[in-house]
Amino acid sequence: MPDNDNISAEPLPTTFESLGLSPAVMESVRTAGYLAPMPVQVSCFAPIRDGRHLVVQSRTGSGKTAAFALPLLHRIRYDDLRPQVLVLAPTRELALQVHQEIERLGKGTGLESVCIYGGTRFGEQLDKLHAGVHIVVGTPGRVLDHHRRRTFRTDAVQTLVLDEADEMLSAGFYEDIRKVLDALSGLSQVLLFSATLPPNLQGLIRKYMADPVCINLSQDRVDVDRIENVAYTVDSTGTKMRTLMAVIEAEDPSAAIIFCNMRSTTEAVTAYLRRRGFDAAMLNSDLCQTDRETVMARMKAGHQRLLVATDIAARGIDISFLPCVIHYDLPDDVQQYIHRTGRTGRVDRFGRAISLLTLKDSQSIRRLEWSYGIKLKLLETPSREETLKMLADRRIREIKEMIEAGRVIPEEFQVMAREILADPDVESVVATLVDAFLTSKPLDEMPMQAPRLSHRRESERGPSDAPRGDGGGAGGRPRSAPGRSAGGGSRGPRR
Ligand code: AMP
């Protein structure tokens, strides 16, 4: 990171009032329930307001979005309805989340903004762009598409924000980012936000950001202090999925994201959990955009207990209450462990990161310790018998709760129950009933009918690995596992 103009990691204490926010923004901040600015928001305000280039290294969940949104809302010329600010994020989920936060904070200011991302039809985004906006938030592919079609006028864009910039550059978006940067003829300010700043960002900073202000609020270490990192060894007598079930039963989190390395694994794990009566939904890039948004919205609203996801959910996604993430697979790149884990323990809450370990993970465990000082605390995996007992107890409890809730059982069923109990094959009959009961539970709001999946690793990428529709034309369902040509395209990985 360039060392000019570095700002102290100890920002001065201040209030929102002292930042000089407009009355409308002050009102939005109050409505959002923000009592005082977070450190990153204090440090960034003046440099952004004053039009400086900025490189910010700040841990995930630290209030980065408001850190750039608040001063930009201050800077925007509201009487000019041409895009003045472009915010790029690596995933559609993050782009939508950032856009929501900007809209929330800009309410009442006269702000017009649009989120442009793939997997949805161009129409609505086009209408909005046509009507005029001050801020465009989007994923790189779709933004470039609009630029090529001349539906996104870039000449008045002064500020470019790269959120999760390291992910953006490592995910095969480099070419896209470069093209965007070159397309912004009036660019005078680049804001680069990232939890980590790997060396490949240096070139971009040198080329496009003269004399940037650099803020490092993570003191060169990724903050995982508030997170307990524990692990369970996969039971060698059973499957990894059985161990996962044991862990969920033993830990009993109110909600969790379960991270897998491959899309095919997310599908298998989701199916396994749902079959056993768990409220699990799947999130990977094979889902159509509407399903992706529905799943995320349910999770954020606290209506979904378990989300089985690829790394599509690893970056920036803010589910403020999330008590737990489970690394079903340890990621190939240990840095990704930090990002995934950052989904829990947000905004000074405590969180728990649980890993399922197999023999092949010993290297990754050592790398975690060397690189980040994270030592996984090994807990005893419940035995097969204990797991089955916990599962049975829970289901019986659930059924009893239905009885206690006064569920009316027709007389015929009571008679049937007596007959079943007298039947010599009672165990099989009841097991079949339980199976039917669990599989018919009303969990089917969530999409399980994902298109056929490839068994490539999530980290593999190719030209057709773009987040669907980000560059692939208008809307529609994602293509399923298309043949991928070699040669490294400019789009991000498919997760
Ligand atoms: P971010 O790092 O932008 O994903 O933000 C993480 C979380 O912090 C989000 O839930 C924000 O709504 C919340 N947040 C942002 N600024 C503040 C603040 N000043 N006080 C309390 N919460 C905040």
Boltz pocket constraint, residues with backbone or C-beta under 6 A from the ligand:
constraints:
  - pocket:
      binder: B
      contacts: [[A, 33], [A, 34], [A, 35], [A, 36], [A, 37], [A, 38], [A, 41], [A, 59], [A, 60], [A, 61], [A, 62], [A, 63], [A, 64], [A, 65], [A, 66], [A, 316], [A, 317], [A, 318], [A, 320], [A, 346], [A, 347]]
      max_distance: 6.0
